[in-house]
Amino acid sequence: MDPDTIGRPLKALLIDLDDTLYQDDNMPRLVKEFIQDYMHTKLGIPQEEIPHKCYEFYSNFGTTMAGLAANNFDIDEDDWHAHVHHRLPYTKLLQRDEALRDMLASIKLPKYVFTNADRKHAHICLELLGIADLFEGVICYESVMAEARRRGLVHKGSPIMCKPNPLAVKLALEMAGADAATTAFFDDSTRNVAAGRACGLYSVLVGRTGADSGADLEVASMHDLRGAMPGLWAERPHAARAAPAAAPGIGLGPGVAAGRRELRRQSTAELIRQGADEEAEQGFGVPLPLSGERGILVPAQE
Ligand SMILES: [Mg+2]
């Protein structure tokens, strides 16, 4: 990719699913209802305690499920995903997005979905949006957790590994066979975007602009990428060029480049200390299976 937009070439894209590749207010509202219903009907948590616990778990552990696991609730993963996602009226909420498809298809870089949600949810959404075939793979709950378990990673006492833990970002990079310095990451969550930046990825907040989020770039929608990141469509230059000043109006703030250079100097161990326990640090020395053995990365189409 021509570096006109961001000052460095890109070789891969990691893209969140929910509220990033589509935006529908009903989806998160229903998921929240289903989560709270699960906590009451299946885990026996009193109704009056649930909103506070949801907030506490989401804030401290990344997802409610991760917080529940850290607090010794015995959760059947398949049952959880079936309850909080698979009951969604998908066909009423999502429809084919031809403009999104055309835009993504025209970006000649490997693209990976990177979501905390489960594989079935991701695949249903991608199929309904009409973009499932455009991704090299889907990095989802199952794929991240398979690798986290293999390495024995634990975060704040929870075995659930998910964004915004920098370890989850690093696992996703490894699964995609991508380097942080040449990967762009798109997500609607400011804290996920912050984790991406901490890992050295060019990180784009999707869904809000003017949020002073600390993201490298903010766009209201993925549909706005043509205007905001024109370099995604540029021919790869034959020689490195000097990084240009940030284009006006696309969310690049002063000090971003310097900050990113500083972040890039952070070692894996430092990133791990930011987001995980010592068990995680020990586990992160375990290499991923080599290319060609990436069974943990769920193909976009099966
Ligand atoms: Mg999201």
Boltz pocket constraint, residues with backbone or C-beta under 6 A from the ligand:
constraints:
  - pocket:
      binder: B
      contacts: [[A, 16], [A, 17], [A, 18], [A, 19], [A, 20], [A, 187], [A, 188], [A, 189]]
      max_distance: 6.0
